[in-house]
Amino acid sequence: MPMPRSERSAPADPMEEYLLNLTRRRFFGRMASTIGAGLGGLALAGLGGRHALGAVPGAGPAGAPGPMQLPPTPLAGPHFAPKAKRVIYLHMEGAPSQLDLYDHKPQLVARFNEDLPDSIRNGQRITTMTSGQSRFPVAPSVFRFDRYANNQDGIMLSEVVPHTGGVAKDLCFVHSLHTQAINHEPGITFFQTGTEQPGRASFGSWMSYGLGSLNSNLPSFVVMITQGPGNMQALSARFWGSGFLPSEHQGCRLRAGRDAVLHLRDPEGVTREDRRRMLDLLVRLNEEEFASSLDQETRTRIAQHEMAYRMQMSVPELTDFSTESKATLEMYGPDVHVPGSFAANCLLARRLVERDVRFVQLYMRGWDQHNNLPGEIRAQCRAVDQPQAALVKDLKQRGLLDDTIVLWSGEFGRTVYSQGQLTKDNYGRDHHPRCFTAWMAGGGVNAGTSYGKTDDYSYNVAEDPVEVHDLHATLLHLLGFDHTRLTYRFQGRDYRLTDVKGNVVRGLMA
């Protein structure tokens, strides 16, 4: 008969207690590995079904299955029929000026150098960079605006984005976007993760978690960065991190140059068979670790090692543009031949979604124009205008735009008043979260329309405000998700991309 708990003697010392616990963990771990696929296998299957791990069998050389005999990952699946299944997110890091690109305010010409009325600013906060100014002089855009086909009335777009104007009929412009953040780091964090607090999961990670992978040879979430000609803010890897989600959902960065992914190439003298044997050993060691710890991240490491092995073959093929037609390369512009350029990355984005990568994010740096805005924004637009328009056209002509969403946005907008000295031909603009413009195209988007309006100074939202959480909720809806139900429990709380806010904006959807 077992001794009553109260009568059991305590361990001799804390080390003995630790060893007893270790023995218990090992017992259950060993038991798990012997019962069918094991408790660990069941947990991994659950991870695959809900978290969309993406591990596949047959990871060894051709004709020889590798050690990972995991079943193909079942997709978690959307909550309802989706309009789109992939996203290309073009993030203009540094915050482009809506006034000089998309939000036409011709009446401001007559108000050149006037003080911004107090009734418009209404005591709203400004950054420390202009808080010391004695005046807030109105700076009309120096650029001519032209009308492009968008809806019955068309849309007025700046002369510096003529190629984008050429695909205006496929775009939905959102003029009434607004955000909470007023500085770059929290602004980008908020736009990527739904909160200014670092450490949350990024939009691409949520997509990977919710939808899983359709391509076993490439990550479900890929990131590329272009160094623009202007002032560049820092980019943190946490912007594409998985936060509290399992780590296989974090973004994989593709780099310019010979090695698109660091350490992917085998060292000199190491053969493909050598690499396979090394991974087989790592699998056995990690499986032993999992049997003792039951830590799911151990299984994640196994899957990531196998993904890297397959990427050794898939990535070089992905980045080889020799199969692209001359007409396609010319459509993206001359910079398409420059690795890491925005043009090259746009073409890579099309090739990635063509291979069913779920989420592709392109960062274009250099939009932080506090002075010499006209000159810098011309240079930025020369780099992005033709490629981003070519991306929309290329997706459309290949039938990919029907189920791929393209999103273009910065982290906030720019002020109507000039920062620093103002002349007829030159000015700068400060950060402005109260209103800015983004555009979307593709699956389920209400193409050829404009949504929302700003006041006469492009300072406040005048009609149909769209908060960042609303935009996220709408994009998730197009991908087949009720944003309130796409959650992950962490530290006793259910988290989601939209936090506790967000409304689907029906006017943005077809």
ABEGO torsion letter per residue (X at the ends): XBBBAAABBBBABAAAAAAAAAAAAAAAAAAAAABEAEAAAAAAAAAAAAAGAGBBBGABBBGBBBABABBBBBBAEBABBBABABBBBBBBBGGBBAAAAABBBAAAAAABGBBBBAAAAGGBBBBAAAAABABBBBBBBABBBBBBBABAAEBBBBAABAAAAAAAAABBBBAABBBABABAAAAAAAAAAGBABBGBBBAAAAAAAAAEBABAABBABBBBBBBBABBBBBBBAAAABAEABBAAABBBBBBBEABABBGABBBBGBBAAAAAAAAAAAAAAAAAAAAAAGBAAAAAAAAAAAAAAAAAAAAAAAABAAABBAAAAAAAEAAAABBGBAAAAAAAAAAAAAAGBABBBBBBBGABBABGAAAAAAAAAAAAAAAAAAAAAAAAAAGAAAABBBBBBBABBBBABBBEBBBAABBBBBBBAABBBBBBBEBGBBBGBBBEBBBAAGABBABGBBBAAAAAAAAAAAAGBBAAABBBBBGGBBBBAAEABEBBBAAABX
